[in-house]
Amino acid sequence: MSSLDKPNTPQSDQVVEPNGVIGILGGGQLGRMLAIAAAPLGLKTHILEPDDHCPAADVAAKHMIASYTDESALAEFAKSVDIITFEFENVPADTLNMLAALGARVAPEARALSVAQDRLHEKDFCASIGVRTAPYHAVDNLAALHQGLKEVGTPAILKTRRLGYDGKGQTHIAAHNNDLTETWEKAQIHAWEAVGARPSILEGFIPFEREISIIGARNAKGDIALYDIVENAHSNGILITSCVPAAISKETSDSAKFIMTRMLMELDYIGVMAVEFFVLRNGELLVNEIAPRVHNSGHWTINACAVSQFEQHLRAIAGWPLGDPERHSDAVMKNLIGPEALTWRDLSRQSNTCLHLYGKREAREGRKMGHLTILNSHRNES
Ligand code: AMP
């Protein structure tokens, strides 16, 4: 079936014109930045999010406080908007199905979401299109973990299939010769309990040289726009910095672009999507994660490109021509985590620096409170 015969995804001739309303499921910082990007295009945003103090509520035209499974709220929400998108991938797939059943147009569509929501489906999808990932094994119980460790080897990482983010829901399993000893058995029980004894996936630990990601967009006409590849640094599973350009060869960059294009086409995707990769020493790429949404590693595009990932997403789902993704400045994006955001006064004095704060009230440990984008930062290196 081509995208043209699908009932509830945007068709190439359906355009949300200026003054139209974009519905966003989720009201976090990504929703906030989408709503901010909508304003210059003359588009309005309505958000649906259960938390009444969410970051997007400050800037969206309307905030419906409701759960994602409240059918009557979803029906009312669907009536108040021209198209619906989501800003985080843990929106239940059933919510999208309910909205589709109500006749609402939703983008990206449920398939991309269900692939990305489940680490096993994500890896199987990559394998089905010939894209490499870390070796993996589905783990539904201790026996499967034991078998998986034999196949995948150690060190390894056990991750819950669903609802993990920022390094949550995962545990590292140290190198071991796999002899069946009491300590090794205990280590496996410990790992299984650490992920809450939930359906999981065991991944071989990849001694990568660097981590990169790419942000791409596709509209219903099939036009594709790709941003430059960024290099990411994580700590405890949380993204700390994204640097563009990434220190990779043209071949590696081209293969990341090829894989992204392949995935956008394969999923008949409409909107912005991010793909994270591990880069091996020989330059080969393994896909780590697919995010069917705007992404933290694309925040630099707000200040270093004419059209940001947020505007691009709106253009793609609203049936507008895609914008120019070209980068006009080098950039380093730094997340402000927890109390780091309390230094906003000093940060706001730095030159070449764009400060973004998300309006969250409590600077809790590990919470993304804002980010900085430092432009042309190579010029400042001494
Ligand atoms: P994830 O939530 O799966 O993206 O994992 C968060 C971070 O943990 C990644 O960005 C990597 O830095 C690290 N990580 C995850 N999976 C692996 C792996 N299989 N091998 C090595 N490092 C990993």
Residues whose N, C-alpha, C, O or C-beta is under 5 A from the ligand:
A	BS01	AMP	A134 I157 D166 G167 E203 G204 F205 I206 H234 G237 E289
